[in-house]
Amino acid sequence: MLELLKDRTYIRYWLAVVASFLGDAITRITLIYVVATGTDDPVLYVSLVVMAQLLPSGVLSAFVGPLADRVPARALMVGADLVRLVAVLAMIAVRDSPASLLGLILLSGVAKAFFETARITAIPLIVRGHSIPTAVALFQSTQHTLNLVGPALGGLLLAVGGVTTVLIIDGVTFVISAVLLAGLAPLREVPVPGAASGREPYWQSLRTGVRGVLAVPSLRFLAVVLVPVMLVLGLFTTDLNSQLLTVFELSAIQFGLAQAAFGAGCVLGALTGPPLVRRYSDRGLLVGSVVLFGLSLLALAPTGWLWGSVGLPAVLVWCVAAGLGSGLFQVPVANTLLSDLPGELRGRGVGLLNALMVNFTVVGVVVGGLAAGLLGITGSIVAAGALLLPLAAVLLVPALRSGGVPGTDREVRGDGVRGDGVPVRD
């Protein structure tokens, strides 16, 4: 990891992404505050804000994929930053109009769908000669940290400077991101040589991408795993805050500590991933992380019993465990996606699987609300964990058949390069 942090190209790319992520994080809480305090139906409008932020990635990512294979990442990412800059500054003028505000949030979400697809597709271009799992872990740990720090910083900025100040700062983060990305030489390359000529029609390119992604065994396996796990993650995301606030009845300070513990677990899981990827295959680690996450959800039952006698420490330990499973799961997912996708299909593959993840997370959010009504908040989380364990047992069979638990399931040539053309380095 130290070698990667010494790479100026990577550091510049990382700083651009940090600026973009931080702007998103502080604005997310600000927009929820605006509609929650300025509308007659805050529950409805908060839900609409969340859906407007998530849905564009779910709906559009697959369709952005062919463009990410034809157009240099710099054009897509810088363009997305500029669109989001205009959208967030326009929000200042329409903050008192919920309909107009939702329209701009939706526009910003569309731009983010382009940005994220291009960002993930470009990672192999940025980390050439370095370890992809290490780069993925560093990005994910950064994102988890910003998701934790950003809302707190947004709340502080709201209290000190108000909504306009937060939105202006968000606009500045997009300018910083665009400036940093515009000067990165690797992002100027066309991802797929010859694709820029557009000789293959767009819709044919999209169909070719779907067939090409599903033709890779590891990516088929990944798609099968993502559907149920993202449903559970969506359910868990919905019910976690309710569990902490209404079941455990944590105070504001205790709630903040619990959220920090969950974030710390996510970061720890992300940073633990690269050494495990080098020792185990992506399939083996994927199944193991599903087991760990399922066990952590099941552990909520005894945590509820311990809460009465031990108090807050029991809740904090559970939050760390749940974060550890969630953070670790994302490492083999991202590594499989970036390492096993053929270079000519990388944009389309990233778009397709990102759409799969977002859409089933949204479905899981809806299911989480329904399950909490039927089983109770604690019961729905424990039941979700119980469903993951038999799923992991079923997935373990093909993983064992492929030799995917110990060692590696990718061919490594004598020159230190895997069969997919990615250099192997520590």
Secondary structure by P-SEA (a helix, b strand, c coil): cccccccaaaaaaaaaaaaaaaaaaaaaaaaaaaaaaccccaaaaaaaaaaaaccccccccccaaaaaacccaaaaaaaaaaaaaaaaaaaaaacccaaaaaaaaaaaaaaaaaaaaaaaaacccccccccaaaaaaaaaaaaaaaaaaaaaaaaaaaacccaaaaaaaaaaaaaaaaaaaaaccccccccccccccccccaaaaaaaaaaaaaacaaaaaaaaaaaaaaaaaaaaaacaaaaacccccccaaaaaaaaaaaaaaaaaaaaacaaaaacccaaaaaaaaaaaaaaaaaaaaaaaaacccccaaaaaaaaaaaaaaaaaaaaaaaaaaaccccccaaaaaaaaaaaaaaaaaaaaaaaaaaaaaaccaaaaaaaaaaaaaaaaaaaaaaaaaacccccccccccccccccccccccc
